Amino acid sequence: MKLEFSASAVRDLIRLRAFIAVHNPKAPERISLRLRKAIAKLVLHPNIGRPVPDLENVRELVAGDYIVRYLQREEVIFILRIWHGKEFRDLE
């Protein structure tokens, strides 16, 4: 099993790190590491996230204050989007 990130998920990570850095310049690296560790668990346990209603085969992993939306296709976990739980979500 391997991980792949959509372009939207990569943009989400960049945006989240920039936002966190404004409020606490030391926090982005620490939070990013925790988030990456949580996402890495999907390789061994792809079904730990809850199913997303109305989106076939899409699941959500709650990782601390963050939500990771993903899809499993054969031997790939495809990370679709990532956002803070209090953030407005425009999930095009």
ZAMARGU-4260 file (C-alpha; in steps of 0.2 Angstrom, whole numbers, plus 5000, padded with zeros to 4 digits):
<rodrens>
0) 5000/5000/5000 | 5007/5017/4996 | 5001/5035/4999 | 4998/5048/4985 | 4992/5066/4988
5) 4981/5076/4976 | 4986/5093/4971 | 4972/5100/4982 | 4979/5091/4997 | 4996/5098/4994
10) 4989/5115/4993 | 4980/5112/5009 | 4996/5107/5018 | 5005/5123/5012 | 4990/5134/5017
15) 4989/5126/5034 | 5007/5128/5037 | 5007/5146/5032 | 4992/5150/5043 | 5000/5141/5058
20) 5016/5150/5056 | 5008/5167/5057 | 5001/5163/5074 | 5016/5152/5081 | 5031/5151/5070
25) 5038/5136/5079 | 5022/5126/5077 | 5021/5121/5059 | 5035/5108/5059 | 5028/5100/5075
30) 5010/5099/5069 | 5015/5094/5051 | 5025/5079/5059 | 5010/5074/5069 | 4998/5075/5054
35) 5011/5065/5043 | 5012/5051/5056 | 4993/5050/5057 | 4991/5049/5038 | 5005/5036/5037
40) 4994/5025/5048 | 4982/5023/5034 | 4995/5012/5024 | 4993/4998/5037 | 4975/5002/5042
45) 4966/5010/5027 | 4948/5008/5035 | 4952/5018/5051 | 4943/5033/5044 | 4924/5034/5045
50) 4914/5033/5028 | 4908/5050/5021 | 4890/5049/5017 | 4885/5052/4999 | 4903/5050/4993
55) 4906/5032/4988 | 4922/5024/4995 | 4928/5041/5002 | 4933/5041/5021 | 4938/5054/5033
60) 4952/5052/5046 | 4951/5063/5061 | 4969/5068/5066 | 4969/5079/5081 | 4961/5095/5075
65) 4963/5090/5057 | 4952/5081/5045 | 4960/5070/5031 | 4948/5065/5017 | 4954/5050/5007
70) 4950/5036/4995 | 4957/5019/4994 | 4960/5012/4976 | 4968/4995/4975 | 4985/4997/4983
75) 4985/5016/4984 | 4978/5028/4998 | 4974/5044/4989 | 4973/5059/5000 | 4960/5071/4993
80) 4959/5086/5005 | 4965/5091/5022 | 4958/5105/5033 | 4957/5111/5051 | 4941/5105/5060
85) 4935/5123/5063 | 4939/5129/5045 | 4926/5132/5032 | 4927/5119/5019 | 4925/5122/5001
90) 4928/5105/4994 | 4927/5107/4976
</rodrens>
